[in-house]
């Protein structure tokens, strides 16, 4: 097999294979009709010549590339790495090519829109906490298919995949009270995240329905540093159970409290997190948490995206994914 040669064109491949240039194009176009015999000839010629499809050049002709933007914020959170990996795998399996577009909840919407249009992407998958809804709406208005993961806003012609945050909040509260907690609490930055807000509200409502008065501990961001800092004041709250809005936050809480206060016994603070990041199973944490199935979310997101690429005017759809309580030593 020859090394890739950027000077080799589809005309060269067609000439060597003894087929038309259109046949070469169909061979390298997903789901295009081409006979097995022709495909074999083209692939053999391409291998001998070191030919590679120039997808960016193809996008200039088609006015749209095979690229799909993955818009991501809070990249320091280990959960985000799991999520991006699963989305990228699901896209590649459909012959779509992921491109990472890092941003933040405070990003300028115009910058994001400019990036999306500059790359002529086929669609965009937006993860939680980013970007502002105005950017998603404008991209959709310009005909760019948008899929939101764990975001709450309803936008015309924009689909959403949402984890069952309400179930998680309710299950966490019930688990604590069934295990004897009398002073349950929840910690999280509700103003920065739809998912966190839903978890906190559901937890609080369930506590009240079970006769317990929930303590809500507000913080500025849902990260390790805020968990570590926020845990310093837990003694003042006199709590015996704590639902952390995500695992990254919970790890900070546990490291501040120390092993002696996190072990699940009668003197402990029970702790439950959310997301089941790899660190949650480490012996240093042993964190009871909720599994949020990134693989299922990714498949649903790509299913919605490919169907919307085919028909951009499909009415908006919402798909929910379940959560599962993973019990370890902290609760």
Secondary structure as UniProt FT lines:
FT   TURN            6..7
FT   HELIX           10..17
FT   HELIX           21..27
FT   TURN            30..31
FT   HELIX           36..49
FT   HELIX           55..62
FT   STRAND          67..72
FT   TURN            75..76
FT   HELIX           78..93
FT   TURN            94..95
FT   STRAND          97..102
FT   TURN            105..106
FT   HELIX           109..118
FT   TURN            119..120
FT   STRAND          123..126
FT   TURN            128..129
FT   HELIX           133..141
FT   TURN            142..143
FT   STRAND          145..149
FT   TURN            156..157
FT   STRAND          159..163
FT   HELIX           165..178
FT   TURN            179..180
FT   STRAND          184..188
FT   HELIX           190..192
FT   HELIX           194..209
FT   TURN            210..211
FT   STRAND          215..218
FT   HELIX           224..230
FT   HELIX           231..233
FT   HELIX           234..237
FT   STRAND          241..244
FT   HELIX           247..257
FT   HELIX           259..262
FT   TURN            266..267
FT   STRAND          270..272
FT   HELIX           278..281
FT   TURN            283..285
FT   STRAND          288..292
FT   HELIX           294..310
FT   TURN            312..313
FT   STRAND          318..321
FT   STRAND          323..326
FT   TURN            329..330
//
